[in-house]
Amino acid sequence: MMQAPPAFERRDERLGEFTLRPVAPALDAPLLHEWVTHPKCRYWMMAEASLADVRAEHESIAASAHHFAFLGAHRRRPAFLVEVYDPARTELAGVYDVREDDVGMHVLTAPTDTPIRGFTKGVMVTVMDLLFDGFAAKRVVVEPDATNTPIHRLNEWVGFRPDRTVRL
């Protein structure tokens, strides 16, 4: 069974403090709803979700021993969402050879009108530290949409190697 840390933090020399804490569904659902329904976040496939849908999704995640959601903050302001999951307990189990210490991950950076240079890279390094240090992952698995070019570039930058395209 996966064990989630109660919180996580990382200091970036240039960007400052990044922190993560578990999502509190009732408290965080309005903000998360704003994010996941934004056109920039279309790959999360929640563009039509209601606030109740988003809250219910995060209540389900909070009740799971194999799926975790963290609200990420940059300099104490909410700025990203991370989901961590056990790939063996998802549809991925039938798609690739899952290893015992694999950890799956989804990441979403909040829509903004004032981007910060290098921010998504800082988020990704923070997330990878969470996975390897906080979850003791030996290998991280992601399954981004095949058409999501920006996340493919970011994944490559942090060291992911594509295996193949699959239909989920």
Buried (B, 14 or more C-beta within 10 A) or exposed (E): EBEBBEEBEBEBEEBEEBBBBBBEBEEBBEBBBBBBBBEEBBBBEBEEBEEEBBBBBBBEBBEBEBBBBBBBBBEEEBBBBBBBBBBBBBEBEEBBEBEEEBBBBBBBBBBEEEEBEEBBBBBBBBBBBBBBEBBEBEEBBBBBEEEEEEBBEBBEEEEBEEEEEEEE
